Structure formats: C-alpha cells, structure tokens
Amino acid sequence: MKKILALGLACMMVLGMFAGCAPAGDTQTTIQVAALNSAYGDEMWKAVCEAFTKQTGIQVQLTCEANLEDVISASMQGGDYPDVVHLATGREAGLTEQFINGNMLADLTDVLSMTIPGEDKKVSDKISGGFTETSMTNPYGDGKTYLAPMFYSPCGLFYNAELFKANGWTVPATWDEMWTLGDAALEKGIYLFTYPTAGYYDAFMFALIYSIGGAEFFDDVTNYKEGVWESDNAKKLFEILDKLADYTHPDTPAQANNTDFTQNQLMVMNNSALFMPNGTWIVGEMANAEASLTNDFAWGMTALPAVTEGGAGYSFCWFEQAWIPAGSKNMDAAKQFVAFLYSDTAANLFANTTKADGSKSGAIQPINGVAELLTEDQKMFYSIYDNGAKAAMGGFAAFNAIEGVDVSSTFFEPINSLVSGSITIEQYKATIIANTDLMRANKK
C-alpha cells in the first residue's frame, strides 16, 4: 500500500492537475473526519471529502454535527479517535483546548512542506503569510505547528448601514465618538451595543487589547505576565468594558446562549442596537431573518475604534482550526487530507457549495489568491485591512489543566454578569487576576 501511495503522490507532484494523472487509488484506507456543522453548513464538507477521495482514492467517513463535541467525545474516551478534526478553540466545551493542554495533538509541521494532492505547490506556498506564526496554530511556542488554520474571517463591529444613512450618523473613529453616538441613539430608543454570546468577546477583546497597547500589551496579557492587570493599559481596558456594559441592550445576557443568540443578532438588524461583534459568517447565518425584515437594512462592518484620536483601529482576524489527534490510526492519510484542504479545489468548494437553503457556504480558506472566490459582500468585509484597520491575531498561551479554571470562564463569560449588574468591574478584575496567576504558574 505504501508503494501505491508513493507512486500516486509522485504522479500528482509531476503532473499536478493534468487529467492524465490518475489518483493514488488507495481504496484500502478509510479515514475518519469529524467536522463542525456551523453556519457554513455540512454540504461543503461532503463535497470536499468526495473530491479528496476522487483525487487520492482514500475513503472518508465523515461526521459533521453542530454538537460535534458531544458526538465524538464518548468514542474518544474509549481510545477511538477521528483521524482529522475540524473544531476551533474558544468553544464552550473547550475540547480543542483539552487536546492542546494534554499534549494530544499530532505535529503538523511536516504538512507545510507537503505537496498538495492534485497540485504542484506545497502547502506553505498556499497559506497566506502569518497564519502559521501565531499561538492559535503554534500553541507551545516551540516553532512547530499543531493546528492548521481554516476558514478565516475579519472580525469587527457589524451594523445596519441603512440606519446610519437615514440618521446622518458616521461610524465612530474613537471610543469618545462611540459614547457620543450611544447617547444620541438612546434618545431614539436604540442601544449602542449587543453581542450574540459572551464567547464573541474573544475577538472583540483581543482587538481592544491591541488598540490600547499594541502587540506588546497583547503578548503580556496572553502570556499571563505578572502585574499586567494592574498596568495603565489594563485600567483603560476595564474602563471601556465597564462603560460599554452600561450601553449594552439589557436583554442581551438572557439571550446570550446557543439557543437564543440569533435574537441578539437580530437586534442590529431591526434597529434595537447599533453594533455587535461578529465575523463575516453572520451574513449567511442571518440570511433568512434578513429576508423577513420590514425596515431598510444593509450590512456594514467596521474595526474597533481607536482609543485616542489619530490612533489605530483594529480588526481581529479570527480563524478556525483543523488538527489531527496524536491517537490517529491513519496518520499519513490524515496528513494528506489536511494538505488537500488548501487546494484550489477544496477552497472553491468551501466557498461556493450550495447549501440546503440555496445560499452559498461562504467559508474562506486563508490561501493566496482567495479573493477571486469572493462575492461582492465578502469583498467589502475582507477589504477592511485595506481601509486603514490593522490586523490583530493570536490567542492565549497553553497551560496545564487547572480544575475549575479556563480561558472562557475567566475572561469572557463574566461579561454577561457585568452587563446584568450581578458583578462589578472590580469583581471581574479580581477573577482575572486570581485565575491568571494560576495560568502563569501552570503555563506550558
């Protein structure tokens, strides 16, 4: 079987996409792929798996569920691991973080030097710059890649551009302008802010950290530097978060869950709130709701405002991750599958597969030349970095498991309580300091 694979791969390397190159024909190998069924839908994953089999002969057994953690956890506890998992960090269940913290991920560094099945380019030639140089792909800071970057999206503040046009409002460039707009909007019964769930504060807070203190402050925060939460930069961060809580629609926390979060997103669409943090997937996710609106509506997106006049606004570049469990029984075939995810064929299927509702999947791979696959709306969102916003990228450093302590419950989930008034900003700060002391002591 290894000889067959070698011959097939050699054929692909030499002839690339030419019709004369037959697939490897390894019909004896079947890999298990587990992927999240998100707003992008599952149709694209089915199409990509079929294309991979057609190209390589390797069979794929796909599990694609919205509650993926629940579906695959039981079998993994028994030692039966999928060969490839598409599941990002930052989800409530924290499954990917468990694999990171438990050192249970396969090293994917060699995948970067692999030739993409069906093409003559290496994976490293296709992935856009910077995406494999961040803690979100290299969580241990050892120069090795353990998580493959997937489906990237500029994150920012989404709003109803028609509402701004009708009221003659301009998008705030600074937080002082934001508060002024919030006061003006509230006179019309419109709150300044809402959010889908507290988990959406990850990209929001990361961009805010960058805008306050740049990369140095971000690195200090995400590496749990001692004393960082008593700094002047941290004081400014807490001031903004505390004030923003007062400007947030009061119904937000009650609906900030996996069942009702779309009601919070609808607030921006029906003019109950001006801004919400989100990513470009929001357009497809709320397409049906948009069709039923009675008010004028058009999506707008902006980076987070600058902290000072003339300062930089930031948009966090959020992306998902795919990874291979160290317990994969088909490591070589699994790595071929990960490499194939960066092919032009896969990128086109991820972006343009038709979903059950008739819309396009819209998942954008972080590869060079991807702009050719974008719709006009997507081009508007993805051009945010061409319009003055700076990109923020990265995440919290890995640490050994601490009972009762994790990133989400420390930094993001308390936002619900802050908005509802059940905790104060000082209590929120105290929780962060206490937990980051533990994270620093257990940092990998």
C-alpha positions as CSV (number, residue, x, y, z in Angstrom):
1,M,0.0,0.0,0.0
2,K,2.9,2.4,0.8
3,K,4.3,1.8,-2.7
4,I,0.9,2.6,-4.3
5,L,0.7,5.8,-2.3
6,A,4.2,6.8,-3.2
7,L,3.6,6.2,-6.9
8,G,0.3,8.2,-6.8
9,L,1.9,11.1,-4.9
10,A,4.8,11.2,-7.4
11,C,2.3,11.3,-10.2
12,M,0.5,14.2,-8.7
13,M,3.7,16.1,-7.9
14,V,4.8,15.8,-11.5
15,L,1.6,16.3,-13.4
16,G,-0.4,18.4,-10.9
17,M,-4.0,18.9,-12.1
18,F,-3.5,17.4,-15.6
19,A,-6.2,14.9,-16.5
20,G,-3.5,12.3,-17.3
21,C,-2.6,11.9,-13.6
22,A,-4.7,9.2,-12.1
23,P,-5.4,9.3,-8.3
24,A,-3.3,7.2,-6.0
25,G,-6.1,4.6,-5.8
26,D,-5.6,3.7,-2.2
27,T,-9.1,2.2,-1.7
28,Q,-7.9,0.1,1.2
29,T,-7.5,3.1,3.6
30,T,-10.5,4.9,5.2
31,I,-10.0,7.9,7.4
32,Q,-12.5,9.3,9.9
33,V,-13.1,13.0,9.6
34,A,-15.0,14.9,12.2
35,A,-16.1,18.5,11.3
36,L,-18.3,21.1,12.9
37,N,-21.6,21.7,11.2
38,S,-21.7,25.5,11.6
39,A,-23.4,28.3,9.7
40,Y,-21.4,27.2,6.6
41,G,-23.4,24.0,6.5
42,D,-22.3,20.4,6.0
43,E,-22.8,20.2,2.3
44,M,-19.3,21.7,1.6
45,W,-17.6,19.1,3.8
46,K,-19.4,16.3,2.0
47,A,-18.2,17.8,-1.3
48,V,-14.6,18.2,-0.1
49,C,-14.4,14.7,1.2
50,E,-15.7,13.3,-2.1
51,A,-13.2,15.4,-4.0
52,F,-10.4,14.1,-1.8
53,T,-11.4,10.5,-2.4
54,K,-11.6,11.2,-6.2
55,Q,-8.1,12.6,-6.1
56,T,-6.3,10.1,-3.9
57,G,-8.5,7.1,-3.7
58,I,-8.5,7.3,0.1
59,Q,-12.0,6.8,1.5
60,V,-13.5,9.3,4.0
61,Q,-16.1,8.5,6.7
62,L,-17.4,12.0,7.6
63,T,-19.1,13.0,10.9
64,C,-20.4,16.6,10.6
65,E,-22.6,17.7,13.5
66,A,-23.4,21.0,15.2
67,N,-22.8,19.4,18.6
68,L,-19.6,17.7,17.4
69,E,-18.1,17.5,20.9
70,D,-21.0,15.5,22.3
71,V,-21.0,13.2,19.3
72,I,-17.3,12.2,19.3
73,S,-16.3,12.5,23.0
74,A,-17.6,9.2,24.1
75,S,-15.7,7.2,21.5
76,M,-12.5,9.2,22.1
77,Q,-12.7,8.3,25.8
78,G,-12.5,4.7,24.7
79,G,-9.4,5.4,22.6
80,D,-11.2,5.6,19.2
81,Y,-10.0,8.9,17.8
82,P,-11.0,10.6,14.5
83,D,-8.1,10.9,12.1
84,V,-8.9,14.6,11.4
85,V,-10.9,17.0,13.5
86,H,-12.2,20.4,12.4
87,L,-13.0,22.2,15.6
88,A,-11.8,25.7,16.7
89,T,-10.6,26.9,20.0
90,G,-12.8,29.2,22.0
91,R,-15.9,27.0,22.1
92,E,-17.8,26.5,25.3
93,A,-17.0,22.8,25.6
94,G,-13.2,23.5,25.2
95,L,-12.5,20.2,23.5
96,T,-9.7,21.5,21.3
97,E,-8.1,23.2,24.4
98,Q,-8.2,19.9,26.2
99,F,-6.2,18.3,23.4
100,I,-3.8,21.3,23.4
101,N,-3.3,21.2,27.2
102,G,-3.0,17.5,27.2
103,N,-0.3,17.4,24.5
104,M,-2.5,15.1,22.5
105,L,-2.1,16.8,19.1
106,A,0.0,15.5,16.2
107,D,2.8,17.7,14.9
108,L,1.7,19.1,11.6
109,T,4.9,21.0,10.7
110,D,5.8,18.5,8.0
111,V,2.4,19.1,6.4
112,L,3.5,22.6,5.5
113,S,6.2,21.1,3.2
114,M,3.9,18.5,1.6
115,T,2.8,18.9,-2.0
116,I,-0.9,19.4,-2.1
117,P,-2.7,16.4,-3.7
118,G,-3.6,17.3,-7.2
119,E,-1.3,20.4,-7.4
120,D,2.3,21.1,-7.8
121,K,2.5,23.6,-4.9
122,K,3.4,23.0,-1.3
123,V,1.0,23.8,1.5
124,S,3.4,26.5,2.7
125,D,3.2,28.1,-0.7
126,K,-0.5,28.4,-0.5
127,I,-1.2,29.5,3.1
128,S,-1.3,33.3,3.5
129,G,1.6,34.9,5.5
130,G,1.3,35.0,9.3
131,F,-1.3,32.3,9.7
132,T,1.2,29.6,10.9
133,E,3.2,32.1,13.1
134,T,0.6,32.6,15.8
135,S,-0.2,30.9,19.1
136,M,-3.5,29.8,17.5
137,T,-1.5,27.3,15.3
138,N,1.7,27.0,17.3
139,P,0.3,26.9,20.9
140,Y,3.5,25.8,22.6
141,G,5.9,28.5,21.3
142,D,8.3,25.8,20.1
143,G,8.3,26.8,16.4
144,K,6.1,23.8,15.5
145,T,2.6,23.8,14.0
146,Y,0.0,21.7,15.6
147,L,-3.3,23.3,14.4
148,A,-3.9,24.0,10.7
149,P,-5.6,27.4,10.0
150,M,-9.0,27.2,8.5
151,F,-11.9,29.5,7.4
152,Y,-10.6,32.9,8.3
153,S,-12.8,35.9,8.9
154,P,-12.1,39.5,9.7
155,C,-14.0,40.2,12.9
156,G,-15.3,43.6,13.9
157,L,-18.5,45.6,14.7
158,F,-21.4,44.9,12.4
159,Y,-24.2,47.4,12.0
160,N,-27.1,48.5,9.8
161,A,-25.6,50.8,7.2
162,E,-29.1,52.0,6.2
163,L,-29.9,53.1,9.7
164,F,-26.7,55.2,9.8
165,K,-27.5,56.7,6.4
166,A,-31.1,57.6,7.5
167,N,-29.9,59.4,10.6
168,G,-26.8,61.0,9.1
169,W,-24.5,59.2,11.5
170,T,-20.9,58.5,10.8
171,V,-19.1,55.4,12.1
172,P,-17.1,56.4,15.2
173,A,-13.4,56.5,14.8
174,T,-12.6,56.7,18.6
175,W,-14.3,55.4,21.7
176,D,-15.2,59.0,22.7
177,E,-17.1,59.3,19.5
178,M,-18.7,55.9,20.3
179,W,-20.1,57.1,23.6
180,T,-21.4,60.3,22.0
181,L,-23.2,58.2,19.3
182,G,-24.5,55.9,22.0
183,D,-26.2,58.8,23.8
184,A,-27.7,60.1,20.5
185,A,-29.0,56.7,19.6
186,L,-30.5,56.0,23.0
187,E,-32.7,59.2,22.6
188,K,-34.3,57.2,19.7
189,G,-34.7,54.1,21.9
190,I,-31.7,52.3,20.3
191,Y,-28.9,50.9,22.4
192,L,-25.3,51.2,21.4
193,F,-24.3,47.6,21.7
194,T,-25.2,44.0,21.9
195,Y,-23.4,40.7,21.4
196,P,-24.5,37.1,20.4
197,T,-22.9,35.3,23.3
198,A,-20.2,36.2,25.7
199,G,-17.9,34.0,23.7
200,Y,-17.9,36.6,21.0
201,Y,-15.9,38.9,23.3
202,D,-12.7,36.9,22.5
203,A,-12.1,38.6,19.1
204,F,-13.6,41.8,20.4
205,M,-11.3,41.9,23.5
206,F,-8.2,40.9,21.6
207,A,-8.7,43.7,19.1
208,L,-9.4,46.1,22.0
209,I,-6.2,45.0,23.7
210,Y,-4.2,45.7,20.5
211,S,-5.8,49.1,20.1
212,I,-4.9,50.0,23.7
213,G,-1.3,48.8,24.0
214,G,-0.3,47.1,20.7
215,A,1.4,43.8,20.3
216,E,3.4,44.2,23.5
217,F,0.3,44.5,25.7
218,F,-1.3,41.7,23.8
219,D,1.7,39.4,24.4
220,D,1.8,40.3,28.1
221,V,-1.9,39.5,28.5
222,T,-1.9,36.3,26.6
223,N,1.2,35.0,28.3
224,Y,-0.1,35.9,31.8
225,K,2.7,38.3,32.6
226,E,2.8,39.1,36.3
227,G,1.4,42.6,37.1
228,V,-0.1,43.1,33.6
229,W,-3.7,43.5,35.0
230,E,-2.5,46.3,37.3
231,S,-1.0,48.3,34.5
232,D,-2.3,51.6,33.0
233,N,-3.2,49.7,29.8
234,A,-5.3,47.3,31.8
235,K,-7.0,50.1,33.6
236,K,-8.1,51.6,30.3
237,L,-9.3,48.2,29.1
238,F,-11.5,47.8,32.2
239,E,-12.8,51.3,31.9
240,I,-14.0,50.7,28.4
241,L,-15.5,47.3,29.2
242,D,-17.4,48.7,32.2
243,K,-18.8,51.7,30.3
244,L,-19.7,49.5,27.3
245,A,-21.7,47.3,29.7
246,D,-23.9,50.3,30.6
247,Y,-24.5,51.0,26.9
248,T,-25.4,47.3,26.1
249,H,-29.1,46.3,25.5
250,P,-30.3,44.9,28.8
251,D,-32.0,41.9,27.1
252,T,-28.6,40.7,25.8
253,P,-27.4,38.4,28.6
254,A,-30.7,36.5,28.9
255,Q,-30.4,35.6,25.1
256,A,-26.7,35.1,25.0
257,N,-26.8,31.3,24.7
258,N,-26.6,28.7,22.0
259,T,-30.4,28.7,21.6
260,D,-31.3,32.4,21.6
261,F,-28.2,34.1,20.3
262,T,-29.8,34.9,17.0
263,Q,-32.3,37.2,18.8
264,N,-29.3,39.3,19.9
265,Q,-28.0,39.4,16.3
266,L,-31.5,40.4,15.2
267,M,-31.3,43.5,17.4
268,V,-28.8,45.1,15.0
269,M,-31.0,44.1,12.0
270,N,-34.2,45.6,13.5
271,N,-32.6,48.7,14.9
272,S,-32.8,47.8,18.6
273,A,-29.0,48.1,18.9
274,L,-26.3,49.7,16.8
275,F,-23.3,47.5,16.9
276,M,-22.4,43.9,17.7
277,P,-19.1,42.0,17.5
278,N,-19.2,39.2,14.9
279,G,-17.5,37.7,11.8
280,T,-18.3,37.6,8.1
281,W,-20.3,34.4,8.6
282,I,-23.1,36.5,10.0
283,V,-24.5,37.3,6.5
284,G,-25.2,33.7,5.7
285,E,-26.3,32.8,9.2
286,M,-29.0,35.6,9.3
287,A,-30.0,35.4,5.6
288,N,-33.5,34.1,6.3
289,A,-34.1,36.7,9.0
290,E,-32.9,39.5,6.7
291,A,-35.5,38.4,4.1
292,S,-38.3,38.9,6.6
293,L,-37.3,42.4,7.8
294,T,-39.7,45.2,7.4
295,N,-37.1,48.0,7.9
296,D,-34.4,49.1,5.4
297,F,-31.3,47.1,6.1
298,A,-27.8,46.6,4.7
299,W,-24.8,45.1,6.4
300,G,-22.0,47.4,7.5
301,M,-18.8,46.4,9.2
302,T,-16.1,48.5,11.0
303,A,-13.0,47.8,13.0
304,L,-13.0,48.6,16.7
305,P,-12.5,52.3,17.3
306,A,-9.1,53.8,18.2
307,V,-8.5,54.6,21.9
308,T,-7.1,58.0,21.1
309,E,-7.7,60.4,18.2
310,G,-5.4,59.5,15.4
311,G,-4.7,56.1,16.8
312,A,-5.3,52.8,15.0
313,G,-8.4,50.8,14.9
314,Y,-8.1,47.0,15.0
315,S,-10.0,44.1,13.5
316,F,-9.2,40.7,14.9
317,C,-8.6,38.1,12.2
318,W,-10.4,35.1,13.6
319,F,-9.9,31.7,12.1
320,E,-10.9,28.1,12.8
321,Q,-8.5,25.2,13.1
322,A,-8.2,21.6,11.9
323,W,-6.0,19.1,13.7
324,I,-5.0,15.5,13.9
325,P,-5.3,13.7,17.3
326,A,-2.0,12.1,18.2
327,G,-4.0,8.9,18.6
328,S,-4.9,8.8,14.9
329,K,-4.6,5.3,13.4
330,N,-4.1,6.6,9.8
331,M,-1.6,9.4,10.3
332,D,-0.1,9.6,6.8
333,A,-3.5,9.6,5.1
334,A,-4.8,12.1,7.6
335,K,-1.9,14.5,6.7
336,Q,-2.7,14.1,3.1
337,F,-6.3,15.2,3.8
338,V,-5.1,18.3,5.8
339,A,-2.8,19.2,2.9
340,F,-5.8,18.8,0.4
341,L,-7.8,21.4,2.4
342,Y,-5.5,24.1,0.9
343,S,-6.1,23.0,-2.7
344,D,-7.9,25.3,-5.1
345,T,-10.5,22.5,-5.5
346,A,-11.2,22.5,-1.7
347,A,-11.1,26.3,-1.4
348,N,-13.7,26.7,-4.1
349,L,-16.0,24.0,-2.6
350,F,-15.7,25.6,0.9
351,A,-16.6,29.0,-0.5
352,N,-19.2,28.2,-3.1
353,T,-21.0,24.9,-2.3
354,T,-24.8,25.5,-2.4
355,K,-26.5,24.8,1.0
356,A,-29.9,23.4,1.5
357,D,-31.4,26.9,1.8
358,G,-30.0,27.8,-1.6
359,S,-27.2,30.1,-0.3
360,K,-23.5,29.6,-0.7
361,S,-21.4,28.1,2.0
362,G,-19.1,31.1,2.2
363,A,-16.2,29.5,4.1
364,I,-13.0,31.3,3.1
365,Q,-9.7,29.5,3.4
366,P,-6.6,31.6,4.3
367,I,-4.8,31.0,1.0
368,N,-3.2,33.2,-1.5
369,G,-5.5,34.4,-4.3
370,V,-8.7,33.6,-2.4
371,A,-10.2,37.0,-3.4
372,E,-11.1,35.6,-6.7
373,L,-13.7,33.3,-5.0
374,L,-15.4,36.1,-3.0
375,T,-18.8,37.7,-3.6
376,E,-19.2,41.5,-3.6
377,D,-20.4,41.5,0.1
378,Q,-17.4,39.3,1.1
379,K,-15.0,41.6,-0.7
380,M,-16.3,44.5,1.3
381,F,-15.7,42.7,4.6
382,Y,-12.3,41.2,3.6
383,S,-11.1,44.6,2.4
384,I,-11.2,46.0,6.0
385,Y,-7.5,45.8,6.3
386,D,-7.1,47.8,3.1
387,N,-9.2,50.6,4.6
388,G,-6.9,51.5,7.5
389,A,-7.7,48.8,10.1
390,K,-4.8,46.9,11.5
391,A,-5.0,43.1,11.9
392,A,-4.8,41.5,15.3
393,M,-4.0,37.8,15.6
394,G,-3.2,35.4,18.3
395,G,-4.6,33.8,21.4
396,F,-3.8,32.7,25.0
397,A,-0.8,30.6,25.7
398,A,-1.4,26.9,26.6
399,F,-1.3,25.9,30.2
400,N,-1.6,22.6,32.1
401,A,-5.2,21.8,33.1
402,I,-6.5,23.6,36.2
403,E,-9.6,22.3,37.8
404,G,-12.4,24.9,37.5
405,V,-10.3,27.4,35.6
406,D,-10.3,28.0,31.9
407,V,-9.9,30.9,29.5
408,S,-13.6,31.3,28.6
409,S,-15.0,31.4,32.2
410,T,-12.2,33.7,33.2
411,F,-12.2,36.4,30.6
412,F,-15.5,36.2,28.5
413,E,-18.4,34.5,30.3
414,P,-18.4,37.1,33.2
415,I,-19.4,39.7,30.7
416,N,-23.0,38.5,31.0
417,S,-22.9,39.2,34.7
418,L,-21.2,42.5,34.2
419,V,-23.9,43.6,31.8
420,S,-26.7,42.4,34.0
421,G,-25.2,44.1,37.1
422,S,-24.7,40.9,39.2
423,I,-20.9,41.6,39.4
424,T,-18.9,44.8,39.4
425,I,-15.9,45.5,37.2
426,E,-13.7,45.1,40.3
427,Q,-15.0,41.6,40.9
428,Y,-14.4,40.8,37.3
429,K,-10.8,42.1,37.5
430,A,-10.2,40.1,40.7
431,T,-11.3,36.9,39.0
432,I,-9.0,37.6,36.1
433,I,-6.0,38.3,38.4
434,A,-6.6,35.2,40.5
435,N,-7.0,32.8,37.6
436,T,-4.1,34.2,35.5
437,D,-1.9,33.7,38.5
438,L,-2.7,30.0,38.2
439,M,-2.4,30.0,34.5
440,R,1.1,31.6,34.7
441,A,2.2,29.0,37.3
442,N,0.9,26.2,35.0
443,K,2.0,27.6,31.7
444,K,3.5,25.1,29.3
